[in-house]
Amino acid sequence: LAAHIRELAEQAGSPPRYEEEIGALRACLDKLPEKSRELVQLYYYHDVGTPEIARQLDMKADTVCRALSRVRDKLRECLRRQDLPGGAAH
């Protein structure tokens, strides 16, 4: 799942290789609460580490790690409901 998110971030301006999976992941990301999307943006799109995210969002680093883990779980479940490979545990 993390690889798919990173690939989506890296290919923001170009067509994805796994169009169906990336499209489904995009749809799942859009369903997340704003705070969760912000964490994904910072961590995967902008390659900001958890200590820096914690500082920026006035959170503890371990809270950021747990939140990212929950977001990945939610995305996996969303993809699983769509029966796509990214929904498998990675």
C-alpha positions in Angstrom: 0.0 0.0 0.0 2.8 2.4 0.9 4.4 1.8 -2.4 1.2 2.6 -4.2 0.8 5.8 -2.3 4.4 6.8 -3.1 3.9 5.9 -6.8 0.7 8.0 -6.9 2.7 10.9 -5.3 5.6 10.5 -7.8 3.3 10.3 -10.8 1.2 13.3 -10.0 1.6 14.7 -13.5 1.9 11.6 -15.5 -0.4 8.6 -16.3 -0.1 5.8 -13.7 1.1 2.4 -14.6 -1.6 0.6 -12.7 -4.4 2.9 -13.7 -7.3 0.9 -12.1 -5.4 0.5 -8.7 -4.2 4.1 -8.6 -7.6 5.4 -9.5 -9.2 3.3 -6.7 -6.5 4.5 -4.3 -7.2 8.1 -5.3 -10.9 7.5 -4.6 -10.1 6.0 -1.2 -7.8 8.9 -0.3 -10.6 11.3 -1.2 -12.9 9.6 1.3 -10.5 10.2 4.2 -11.0 13.0 6.7 -9.0 16.1 6.0 -6.5 15.5 8.8 -5.8 12.0 7.5 -5.3 13.3 4.0 -2.9 16.0 5.4 -0.8 13.3 7.0 -0.7 11.3 3.8 0.3 14.4 1.8 3.1 15.3 4.2 4.5 11.8 4.7 4.2 10.3 1.2 3.9 13.3 -1.2 6.3 15.7 0.5 8.5 13.0 2.1 8.3 14.7 5.6 9.4 12.4 8.4 7.2 11.7 11.4 9.2 13.9 13.9 8.8 16.9 11.5 5.1 16.2 10.9 4.6 16.0 14.7 6.3 19.3 15.1 4.3 21.0 12.3 1.0 19.6 13.6 1.8 20.0 17.3 1.5 16.2 18.0 3.8 13.6 19.4 5.8 11.5 16.9 4.3 8.3 18.2 0.8 9.7 17.7 1.7 10.5 14.1 3.0 7.0 13.6 -0.2 5.5 15.0 -2.3 7.8 12.9 -0.4 6.9 9.7 -0.9 3.2 10.5 -4.6 3.7 11.0 -4.8 5.6 7.7 -3.0 2.8 5.9 -5.4 0.3 7.5 -8.4 2.4 6.3 -7.0 2.6 2.8 -6.3 -1.2 2.7 -9.9 -1.8 3.8 -11.2 0.6 1.2 -9.2 -1.1 -1.5 -10.2 -4.6 -0.2 -13.8 -3.6 -0.6 -13.1 -2.8 -4.2 -11.2 -6.2 -4.5 -8.0 -4.6 -5.7 -4.4 -5.9 -5.1 -3.4 -2.9 -3.0 -5.8 -4.0 -0.4 -3.6 -7.0 0.5 -1.5 -6.6 3.6 1.9 -5.2 2.7 
